[in-house]
Amino acid sequence: MQNIVIIGASSGIGRALAIQLSRGSHQVFGTFNKNMANPPEGLTSYTQLNTLDENPDYSFLPDTIDGLVYCPGAVNLKPFARIKPEDFLADYQLQVLGAVKAIQTCLPKMKNAAAGSIVLFSTVAVQTGFNFHSLVSSSKGAVEGLTRALAAELAPKVRVNCIAPSITDTPLAGTLLNSPEKKEANAQRHPLKKIGRPEDLAYVAAFLLSEQSAWMTGQIIHADGGISALRV
């Protein structure tokens, strides 16, 4: 049994992962920001946390942490000419500095475990350029750099890996998938001809948290329906 902290367990991939891990008899400490209703089943604790606070309240953390997953994110797609510099700063604060605060807070408790694993999230758009993705690609590119740097610095005690999905059927992608026509059009862009499910990415995250991935660190895992690697 492991103690796993999931920042952003209220919806999407974080919720799917919390349910999977709880069913696997792990102690799961999940957080939510605004969505308190309908918490995932089986959590050890479910705590309100705003990662944008100057000093987020992490008093709910257990003394020993085996795994940390940072899920909060945003998908704001705009033409570059319409993006203000402060938009880039706000995106960076959520997707990068929020993760930094979580990691720095959890690290001392991860060192109490036999081994630790950190899982972060990027996007396929970092290494495959798409129109109107400059905002999310900038901050998630920083997440990928952070992943590799921390993996080197924290080895061998703590592993750090990152998942880079393509479009996934979560609330974050709601405006992109809010009709059957949009879903089908996005599905057809991928070699596998379908949209990712939260559970698909949760399975990858659960693997990276487990001892089955004990020889993996510093990796960017492209779970993206083949769109980054294949042209069919």
VODRENVEX-133528 format. One line per 8 residues: number of its first residue (from 1); their letters; for each residue x, y, z of C-alpha. Coordinates in nm, 4 decimals. Each point is the difference from the previous one (the first is absolute). Last residue first. Layout:
// residues N
NUM> A> X Y Z ~ ...
END
This chain:
// residues 232
232> VRLASIGG> -0.1352 0.7786 -4.1820 ~ 0.2679 0.2313 0.1391 ~ 0.1327 -0.1333 0.3281 ~ 0.2133 0.1316 0.2882 ~ -0.1757 0.2876 0.1712 ~ -0.3538 -0.1042 -0.0963 ~ 0.0328 -0.3588 0.1210 ~ -0.3098 0.0055 0.2189
224> DAHIIQGT> 0.1749 0.2372 0.2368 ~ 0.1596 -0.1774 0.2914 ~ 0.3424 0.1527 -0.0607 ~ 0.2011 -0.0746 0.3152 ~ 0.2627 0.2641 0.0793 ~ 0.2685 -0.1820 0.1976 ~ 0.2352 0.1263 0.2711 ~ -0.0306 -0.3256 0.1909
216> MWASQESL> -0.0741 -0.3617 -0.0849 ~ 0.1628 -0.3069 0.1552 ~ -0.2590 -0.0355 0.2804 ~ -0.2904 0.0033 -0.2471 ~ -0.1574 -0.3205 0.1347 ~ 0.0635 0.1362 0.3493 ~ -0.3086 0.2148 -0.0460 ~ -0.0496 0.3738 -0.0374
208> LFAAVYAL> 0.0849 -0.0059 -0.3712 ~ -0.2480 -0.2841 -0.0534 ~ -0.2751 0.1921 0.1803 ~ 0.0709 0.3010 -0.2230 ~ -0.0319 -0.2122 -0.3148 ~ -0.3274 -0.1521 0.1205 ~ -0.1284 0.3490 0.0857 ~ 0.0717 0.1132 -0.3553
200> DEPRGIKK> -0.2299 -0.2600 -0.1512 ~ -0.2550 0.0467 0.2810 ~ -0.0424 0.3669 -0.0905 ~ -0.0988 -0.1141 -0.3498 ~ 0.1974 0.0913 -0.3120 ~ -0.1949 0.0805 -0.3137 ~ -0.0193 -0.2497 -0.2850 ~ 0.1294 -0.0702 -0.3477
192> LPHRQANA> 0.3113 -0.1918 0.1107 ~ 0.2080 0.1953 -0.2530 ~ -0.1348 0.3228 0.1481 ~ -0.1561 0.2883 -0.1938 ~ -0.3164 -0.2084 -0.0482 ~ -0.0774 0.0138 0.3706 ~ 0.0089 0.3788 -0.0020 ~ -0.2554 0.0158 -0.2810
184> EKKEPSNL> -0.2175 -0.2623 0.1695 ~ -0.0030 0.1842 0.3308 ~ -0.0726 0.3316 -0.1675 ~ -0.2928 -0.1483 -0.1928 ~ -0.1415 -0.1705 0.3090 ~ -0.0054 0.3382 0.1759 ~ 0.1737 0.1553 0.2988 ~ 0.3453 -0.1418 -0.0695
176> LTGALPTD> 0.2191 0.3086 -0.0387 ~ -0.1966 0.2052 0.2528 ~ 0.0258 -0.2803 0.2556 ~ 0.3731 -0.0609 -0.0304 ~ 0.0715 0.0881 0.3625 ~ -0.3181 -0.1850 0.1039 ~ 0.1592 -0.3273 -0.1196 ~ -0.0196 -0.2006 -0.3219
168> TISPAICN> 0.3699 0.0016 -0.0825 ~ 0.1810 0.1911 -0.2735 ~ 0.3570 -0.1208 -0.0374 ~ 0.1842 -0.1121 0.3083 ~ 0.3548 0.0782 0.1198 ~ 0.0677 -0.1963 0.3202 ~ 0.2953 0.1004 0.2175 ~ 0.2492 -0.1905 0.2121
160> VRVKPALE> 0.1919 0.0631 0.3216 ~ 0.1606 -0.2770 0.2089 ~ 0.1005 0.0600 0.3604 ~ 0.2863 -0.1655 0.1908 ~ 0.2461 -0.0579 -0.2867 ~ -0.0271 0.2680 -0.1242 ~ -0.1367 0.3324 0.1282 ~ 0.2216 0.2357 -0.2010
152> AALARTLG> -0.0137 -0.1868 -0.3297 ~ -0.3748 -0.0577 0.0123 ~ -0.0415 0.3596 0.1161 ~ 0.1691 0.1352 -0.3142 ~ -0.1901 -0.2328 -0.2336 ~ -0.3426 0.0767 0.1440 ~ 0.0663 0.3728 0.0318 ~ 0.0796 0.0161 -0.3715
144> EVAGKSSS> -0.3241 -0.1815 -0.0794 ~ -0.1939 0.2341 0.2293 ~ 0.1601 0.3013 -0.1707 ~ -0.1261 -0.1292 -0.3346 ~ -0.3397 -0.0281 0.1691 ~ 0.0079 0.3727 0.0725 ~ 0.0968 0.1023 -0.3526 ~ -0.2156 -0.2601 -0.1768
136> VLSHFNFG> -0.3104 0.1129 0.1896 ~ 0.0318 0.3617 -0.1144 ~ 0.1411 -0.0604 -0.3493 ~ -0.2744 -0.2500 -0.0901 ~ -0.1907 0.2100 -0.2580 ~ 0.1192 -0.2112 -0.2943 ~ 0.1726 -0.3270 0.0833 ~ 0.3695 -0.0869 0.0298
128> TQVAVTSF> 0.0948 -0.3540 0.0975 ~ 0.2539 -0.0080 0.2853 ~ -0.1917 0.2161 0.2451 ~ -0.3408 -0.0665 -0.1608 ~ -0.0013 -0.3613 0.1210 ~ -0.0778 0.1407 0.3427 ~ 0.1649 0.0007 0.3434 ~ -0.1004 -0.1724 0.3222
120> LVISGAAA> 0.2049 -0.0796 0.3105 ~ 0.0612 -0.3250 0.1883 ~ 0.2292 -0.0191 0.3027 ~ 0.1195 -0.3345 0.1344 ~ 0.1623 -0.0832 0.3316 ~ 0.2088 -0.2782 0.1452 ~ 0.0322 -0.1559 0.3464 ~ -0.2146 0.2828 0.1354
112> NKMKPLCT> 0.1139 0.2609 0.2527 ~ 0.1639 0.1952 -0.2849 ~ -0.3467 0.0508 -0.1419 ~ -0.0918 0.1953 0.3142 ~ 0.2823 0.2481 -0.0578 ~ -0.1002 0.0205 -0.3685 ~ -0.3693 0.0801 0.0519 ~ 0.0250 0.3751 0.0570
104> QIAKVAGL> 0.2594 0.0597 -0.2727 ~ -0.2011 -0.2134 -0.2419 ~ -0.3287 0.1776 0.0661 ~ 0.1562 0.3454 -0.0244 ~ 0.1742 -0.0901 -0.3279 ~ -0.3206 -0.1442 -0.1440 ~ -0.1875 0.3211 0.0721 ~ 0.2930 0.1949 -0.1437
96> VQLQYDAL> -0.0239 -0.1918 -0.3278 ~ -0.3615 -0.0502 -0.1084 ~ -0.1816 0.2602 0.2038 ~ 0.2623 0.2736 0.0231 ~ 0.1094 -0.0557 -0.3597 ~ -0.3554 0.0461 -0.1288 ~ -0.0379 0.3241 0.1963 ~ 0.3351 0.1286 -0.1262
88> FDEPKIRA> -0.0829 -0.0806 -0.3619 ~ -0.3325 0.1801 0.0339 ~ 0.1840 0.2970 0.1547 ~ 0.1948 0.0368 -0.3243 ~ -0.3299 0.0464 -0.1876 ~ -0.1182 -0.2519 -0.2582 ~ -0.1992 0.1319 -0.2967 ~ 0.2919 0.0121 -0.2451
80> FPKLNVAG> 0.0874 -0.3632 0.0843 ~ -0.3348 -0.1237 -0.1253 ~ -0.1801 -0.1675 0.2894 ~ -0.0300 -0.3471 0.1534 ~ -0.0292 -0.0036 0.3788 ~ 0.0410 -0.3550 0.1302 ~ 0.0538 0.0193 0.3749 ~ 0.1655 -0.2205 0.2591
72> PCYVLGDI> -0.0236 -0.1579 0.3421 ~ 0.1205 -0.3649 0.0050 ~ 0.3086 -0.0267 0.2231 ~ 0.0636 -0.3610 0.1042 ~ 0.2096 -0.0863 0.3056 ~ 0.1029 -0.3489 0.1089 ~ 0.1433 -0.1807 0.3003 ~ -0.0762 0.2634 0.2627
64> TDPLFSYD> 0.0799 -0.0529 0.3683 ~ -0.1124 0.2386 0.2740 ~ -0.3458 0.0331 -0.1554 ~ -0.1020 0.3291 -0.1636 ~ -0.3110 0.1818 0.1261 ~ 0.2038 0.3014 0.1202 ~ 0.0677 0.0966 -0.3610 ~ -0.1632 0.3439 0.0238
56> PNEDLTNL> 0.1114 0.2004 -0.3048 ~ 0.2287 0.2950 0.0778 ~ -0.0284 0.2585 -0.2774 ~ -0.3270 -0.1557 -0.1102 ~ -0.0014 -0.1118 -0.3644 ~ 0.0003 -0.3687 0.0982 ~ -0.3450 0.0432 0.1541 ~ -0.0604 -0.3007 0.2223
48> QTYSTLGE> -0.3220 -0.1448 0.1410 ~ 0.0603 -0.3441 0.1487 ~ -0.1218 -0.3505 -0.0781 ~ 0.1492 -0.2596 0.2344 ~ 0.0517 -0.3779 0.0017 ~ -0.1837 -0.0195 -0.3307 ~ -0.2241 -0.2998 -0.0673 ~ -0.2407 0.1433 -0.2533
40> PPNAMNKN> 0.0797 0.3203 -0.1841 ~ -0.1701 0.3065 0.1507 ~ -0.3522 0.0865 -0.1220 ~ -0.0115 0.3675 0.0911 ~ 0.3109 0.1943 0.1063 ~ 0.0685 0.1433 -0.3468 ~ 0.1661 0.3327 0.0774 ~ 0.3704 -0.0808 0.0580
32> FTGFVQHS> 0.0171 -0.3706 0.0633 ~ 0.2599 -0.2146 0.1710 ~ 0.0642 -0.3708 0.0326 ~ 0.1885 -0.2052 0.2592 ~ -0.0120 -0.3589 -0.1219 ~ 0.0981 -0.2891 0.2290 ~ 0.0424 -0.2901 -0.2408 ~ -0.2282 -0.3045 -0.0006
24> GRSLQIAL> -0.0034 -0.0443 -0.3798 ~ -0.3571 0.1288 -0.0098 ~ 0.1326 0.3228 0.1472 ~ 0.2616 0.0162 -0.2762 ~ -0.2533 -0.0302 -0.2811 ~ -0.2434 0.2488 0.1561 ~ 0.2714 0.2601 0.0590 ~ 0.1302 -0.0512 -0.3544
16> ARGIGSSA> -0.3408 0.0634 -0.1562 ~ -0.0424 0.3124 0.2152 ~ 0.3420 0.1359 -0.0949 ~ -0.0591 -0.0741 -0.3684 ~ -0.3207 0.2004 -0.0170 ~ -0.1573 0.1284 0.3183 ~ 0.0371 0.0550 0.3745 ~ 0.3462 -0.1442 0.0564
8> GIIVINQM> 0.1982 0.3186 -0.0650 ~ 0.3167 -0.0540 0.2028 ~ 0.0227 -0.3760 0.0420 ~ 0.2054 -0.1181 0.2979 ~ 0.0743 -0.3728 0.0142 ~ 0.0794 -0.1916 0.3209 ~ 0.0867 -0.3556 -0.1015 ~ -0.1306 -0.3439 0.0972
END
